[in-house]
Amino acid sequence: MPEITESLAQHFHERTKYHPETLAAKSRQLDWDKQPAPFKDYKIGVSIDLKPYLRSKPGDGSSRTWYERLSRLLFCTYGITGKILPGGSSALGGVLYLRSAPSAGGLYPAEVYVIARGTSHLSAGLYNYQAKTHSLIRFWDGDLWSELQAACFWHPALETVKLAVVVTGVFYRSAWRYQDRAYRRIFLDGGHLLGNLELAGSANDFRPHLVGGFDDRLLAELLYLNPEEEAPIALIPLADLLDINQNLPPYLTALPSNTQSDYPDIPDGELLAYCHRATGISGDTSGTGGWSGTMEEGLHEDKYNFPFCTKVSTQTAPINWGENLEGLTETIVKRRSTRAYSAAAIALEELNAILDFTYQPQHYTRQVLDGYPDYFDLSLISTFLAVSSVNGLEEGCYYYASLMEELRQIRFKNFRRELHYLCLGQELGRDAAAVIFHTADLKKAVAKYGDRAYRYLHMDAGHLGQRLNLAAIHLGLGVSGIGGFFDDQVNEVLGIPPDEAVLYITTLGRPR
């Protein structure tokens, strides 16, 4: 196979970078009259109210009924946990609904569907999770499980489970504000949601099995979606751990798509839709044999291990989430993105605890958390930290070696001023105690998964970001994700190799 100089995914990433010279010119005034609502309405269907089943106390564990467990799972995954009345004009009359999963700009581009195989609890059919009313609406009756299996190339997890969750992205909800770059943010937001689903599953005796390889067209048709407006981004067979027949081993999560190097000159505003179509998988490129591999456990090989590199251990005792993980579910519900930091220092012990929860899930098996949550491929993602004010840790840029559980210093400097600039003038970057960067060698990722790798990388980065969020909130710290930054300048300032594409930034600090 001839070497591809720039795949579509690489082209998309380059085209959607922010540059200091062009950012102002590309910015546009938001049309508030066209702001899309972050909810999907169905005119007909059978509604199942899940609110009465939230009355059980978080942490009641297996004593809860099936509906109580499902209700809390969906609420913790993507439920409404608050609202703000700003008084401004918008498509929603000024009301901003807040959810358990963070979203760039509060736009919430994801929708959550449940496909039921048919049980005594939930009849066979298609359901949409109505977050605004915390209910399920059944908009299609009938057993579609065999069609679902075919769309997912007969993924083994679907043989036994009775429920599957589908996460979709509604493109315009995010593109209304972020234009083509919205594609990144849709998958980052999807990753936040997947992080909640994985953790809420553990707290409610469900085991989500992540699937990213499916026939995009068939799955969209099964859900009666308009693929130009809304498309599936992840499918999650949901195993009930109280049913011994559904206790399944982990499986492969990702399949490759084609890699496109011969693409036309795509105008701005059409790049998002073109990229999504091109990263799809159809039935004639994969099949049942695609899931015959084995799950790669652990993370990638640690780098930056040169002789005189300063190394700081991050080993620490795991966070105690309480009996039946009640501390975890309470943290998911009360999580909020921090609006401003005080620039005060955090402790190295606090940073270590956050890194431990995010990157060392095997330390939490005794708390009934799944020791190996599903990602698409963490071997492709690297983590760097810009440390401005952490007691016990010198200022500078560090590479996080997750296998060795240590920070390796690669630059010696306080980056507060540069971080303010890199984060588009946001004070969050300047005043944070530490800023975490997730990056990936995009060329290497495309070689493994085709252009679809771009989806997987951003969902995995969002998933990691949500674990950072929850650990920080639980420890009483502030945390906020940043999806807008000067891409190339991040690499230059921090000394990150230029072939590492910056995926996501998470800021940590003391709230102002």
Summary of the structure (lengths in Angstrom):
residues: 512
radius of gyration: 21.8
end to end distance: 54.6
largest distance: 66.6
contacts: 1737
relative contact order: 0.14
helix: 37%
strand: 21%
